[in-house]
């Protein structure tokens, strides 16, 4: 028989999972509900007449496909560039000794405490001075900057877990520093890169603040979160369209998570022997 504390823990985990998943369930349900049920004064957690009309309205938007491509370009660029820079930076602050190294690490941690909203206006003027407004670069660069502190801090633990004896053995066998970096160290810290990439991808994919602030006049450079504004009207908001568009936006995130889930739970245990 299972112990009472184990049953209580499992029940608590189930309750938390239901609470967290319910908004997602309601979003998908509302996307398939006909307009009459969505606007009903007595909402029900089910529908007996599912409809694809909301999805049709979403895909009939002329710019929806362009918005989707722009979001993919921004998210993939942020993931690749931030992962590469974070890997090199984490290796540098872990393997090398230099002045102000501890101060630099503390600055990385402190950077996470600054609210993004507080930097939106300064970043707007910065992008304007560099001529990056109304371009995808104005969305890529800030997200890279905001994802790097967390990525570097997290990858530092993975790099530190690799024994220095392994590095010394590689040098004795004739491996160069670059070869050790990319053929030995990189595969070992790859699970950490995947974990940080998930956060970077979700942050860039769901961004609305920067997309609304930096893409002013050229709507061809907008991303998917901006597509939701099409369904908001002063007197008659199309909630079915909003929920359908939100559901479509969620699918790539789920696909990305499914592709990397094995790497998320894997670690360095057993991969390296001192």
N, C-alpha and C positions, 0 to 999 in steps of 0.2 A: 504493500500500500504506500501511496505517496505521502510524504510528510505534509502537515497542514501549511507550513510556511511556503513550501513549493507550490501548492495549489493556490495559495493567496498571491504569490508572485506571478503565476501564469494568468490568473484571473485579472490582476491589475494590468499586466501587459496587454491582454486582450481588450480590456476597456480602453486603454490609451490608444491602441491601434484603431479601434472603431471610431473614437473621437477624432483622431487625425484623418482617417480615411473618409469620414462622412462628408466633409465639404467637397472632396473630389467626386464622390458618388453623386452628390446633389448637382454638381456642375454637369456631369455627363448625362444624368437623368433629365435635367432641364434642357439640354441640347437636343434631346430626342422627343421632348414633349411638344404637342401642338400649341399654338399661341393661346388658345382658350384655356388650357390647363395651367400654363405659366402665369397668366394674369388672374387666375381664379383666387377668390378670397379664402378658399379652403384648400390649401396645397396638400397634396398627398405624396408620400414617398414612393410612388410607383406610377406607372402609366399603362393603360390597356390599349392605347392606340398610338404607338411610337411613330414618329414622322421624321423624314430627312429634309424637311423644308428649310430648317435653320442652316443646315450644312450647305444646301444649294445656294442660299443667299450669300453665305460666306465665300464660296468658290466662284460665285458670279461677280464678285468684286474685281474690277479690272486690274488693280495694283496688288492683289493679294499674293500672286505668285512672285512678283518682284520683292515684296516685303519678306517673303519666306527665304528667298535666295540671299537677301541682305543679312537676315538674321543668321543664316548658316555661315556666311563669310565672316561676320563679326565674331561669332562664338568660336569657330574653328581657329581663326587667327589669334584670338586671345588665349585659347588653350595651348596652341603650339608654341607661341612666342613666350608666354609666361612660364611654361614648363621648362623650356630650354634655358631661359635666363635664371630661373629659380634653381635649377640643378647646378649650374655653374657657380652661382652665388653661394648656395649651401655648401658646396664642396670647398670653396675658398675660405669661408668663415669657420669651417670645421677642421680642415687639414692644414691651414697656414696660420702662423702666429704673426700678428702685426698690431700696431698701435690702434687704439680705439675700437678694437674688435668687439669687446663687450658693449661699449657704447652704441655701436652700430646695431647689435642684436636687440638692445633695449629700444632703439629707435624703430626697428621693424615692428616690435610688439606695440609700442605707443601709437604707431600709425594706424593700427586697427581700431583704436579708440576714437578716432576722429569721425564724426558722422559725415556720410556722403553728402547729405543735404547742405551742410555748412560749406562745402567746397564747390558746389554747383556754380555759383556766381563767379568766383575767381577762375574756375576752369573755363567758363564761358568766355571771359575776357582773354584768357590765354589762348584758347582755340581761335578766337577772332584775330588776335595779333599774328598768329602763325598761318592764318588763312585756311583753317581746317573746318570752318563751319559749313554745314550742308554737305559733309563728306562722311564716308564710313570711318575714316581715320579719327574723326572726333569722338567716335564711340569705341574704337579699338584701343587707342592710347590710354584713356582714363581707366578702362577696365584692366588693362595690363598692369598699370601702376597700382591699382587697388588690390589686385590678386597676388602680387609679388610678396608683400610682407608675410602674409599667412603661409604661402607656399614655401618661402625660404625657411621660415621658422619650423614648419612641419618636416621638410626634407632634411633639415639639419640633424634631426634625430635618426633618420634612416642612414645618412652618411656616417654619422658617428658610430652606428652599430656595426659597421664593417670594420673588422680588426685591421689595425695598421700593419700587422704581420703579413696579411695578405698582400698589401701594397708593396712591402719590402720584398716579399718573395717574387712578385711580378717583376720588380726592377732587377733582381738578381738573375732572373731568367732572360733578361734582355728586353723586356717590354718598356716602351717609352711612356712618358706621363700621359700623352694623348691616348695611347692604346689602352692603358689601364683605365683611363677615365671612361672611354666609350665601350670597351669590350668586356670590362669586368665590373666596374663600379655602377655604370648605368643600368645594366640588367638587374643588379641587386636592389637598387633603390626605385626600380620601376613601379612597384606597388604604391609607394608614396607619391610618385608622379601621377598615377591614376587617381588617387584620392584627391589630390589638390586640383586635378583637372576637372573633376566632377563639380567642385564648388565654383571654379572659374567658368565652366560652361553654363551652369544654372544662372549665375549672376549676370553673365553677358546676354544670355538668351532671354531672360525675363526683364531686362532693363527697360524702364519707362522714363525715368527721370532724365537721363542724358539724351535719350532719343527725342524727348519733348523739348529739351533745352537747346540742343545743338543743331537739330535738323529743323530749320525755320521755314524756308521757302521751297526748297527742292524736295518734294515729297517722294521722288524716285529713290532717294537715299534712306527712306524710313524703314523701320523694322516691324516685325509682327505686332509687338505691343501697341504700336501706333494704329494698327488696323482695327483695334477695338473701338477707337474713337468714331469710326464710321457708323457704328450702330447706336451711338449715344446721340439722342436728339433732345432738345429742350423740353418738349411736351410729350413725346412718345418714344421712349427708349425701346429698342428691339432687344429684349433680354434673351430671347432665343438665339439671335445672332451673336450676342456677346458670349453666351455659354458655349455655343458651337465653335466660335473662333478660339476661345480659351481651351477647349478640348483639343482642337487641332494643334495649338501651341504646346500642349502638354505631351503629345505623342512623341516628338523627337527627344525630349528629355527622358522619357521612359525607355525609349529604344537605346539611347546612349548609356543609361544606367544598366540595362540588361547586358549590354555588350561588355561592360567593364566590371560587373559585380563580382566576378571571381577574383579579379585583381584587388578589389577593395578589401576583401577579407583575408587575402594572403599577406604574409609578412616575410621577415628574414629568417625566421626560425628554421633551422635545419639546412639553410642554403649555404651558410658559411661555417667552417670549422676552424677554430684558432689553432 
